[in-house]
Amino acid sequence: MSPSQPVAKLNLFPVTAAIWVNQSGENSWYSATIDRLYKDDAGSWKSTNTFRADDLLLVAKIADWAHTEIVKLKTESRD
């Protein structure tokens, strides 16, 4: 696993989440980033961490999903 790659990616288009494992010495913990995908005027896909009102329910759902995935990853790492 490369430290520059997320350990999981979640997608509720156009809202996405990435789960990261962070390490400092012997300690490790998980974090998540949440973004919204959009096409710019040239038609290229971009991402932003700014959300429209219509995105906020998806943000809440993907945050809940990310939490569930992190709990699962923590449980698996203890086994």
C-alpha positions in Angstrom: 0.0 0.0 0.0 1.4 3.3 -1.1 1.0 6.1 1.5 -0.1 8.4 -1.3 -3.1 6.2 -2.2 -6.3 5.9 -0.3 -7.1 2.5 1.3 -10.7 2.8 0.1 -12.7 5.0 -2.3 -16.5 5.6 -2.0 -18.8 7.1 -4.6 -22.2 8.6 -4.4 -21.9 10.6 -7.6 -21.1 13.4 -7.8 -19.9 13.2 -4.2 -16.9 11.0 -3.5 -14.9 10.0 -0.4 -11.4 8.6 0.0 -10.2 6.9 3.2 -6.6 7.3 4.2 -4.4 5.5 6.7 -2.0 7.8 8.5 1.0 6.6 10.5 3.3 8.3 13.0 5.8 6.0 14.7 3.9 3.0 15.9 0.5 4.8 15.9 -1.9 4.7 13.0 -5.3 6.2 12.3 -7.7 6.7 9.5 -9.0 9.9 8.0 -11.4 10.7 5.1 -11.6 13.4 2.5 -14.8 14.3 0.7 -15.1 15.9 -2.7 -17.6 16.8 -5.4 -16.9 16.0 -9.0 -17.9 18.4 -11.8 -17.1 19.3 -15.4 -15.5 22.6 -16.1 -16.3 24.8 -19.1 -13.8 22.8 -21.2 -15.5 19.5 -20.3 -12.7 18.3 -18.1 -13.5 16.5 -14.8 -12.5 18.5 -11.7 -13.1 18.1 -8.0 -13.9 20.6 -5.2 -14.5 20.4 -1.5 -17.3 23.0 -1.8 -20.8 21.7 -1.9 -24.1 23.0 -3.2 -27.2 22.7 -1.1 -28.4 19.8 -3.2 -25.1 17.9 -2.4 -25.4 18.1 1.4 -27.6 15.0 1.9 -25.1 13.0 -0.2 -22.2 14.5 1.9 -24.0 13.2 5.0 -24.6 9.8 3.6 -21.1 9.4 2.3 -19.7 10.6 5.7 -21.7 7.9 7.4 -20.6 5.3 4.9 -16.9 6.4 5.4 -17.3 6.1 9.1 -18.7 2.5 8.7 -15.8 1.6 6.4 -13.2 3.0 8.8 -14.7 1.0 11.7 -14.5 -2.1 9.5 -10.9 -1.4 8.6 -10.0 -0.8 12.2 -11.7 -4.1 13.2 -9.9 -6.0 10.4 -6.5 -4.6 11.4 -7.0 -5.9 15.0 -7.6 -9.5 13.8 
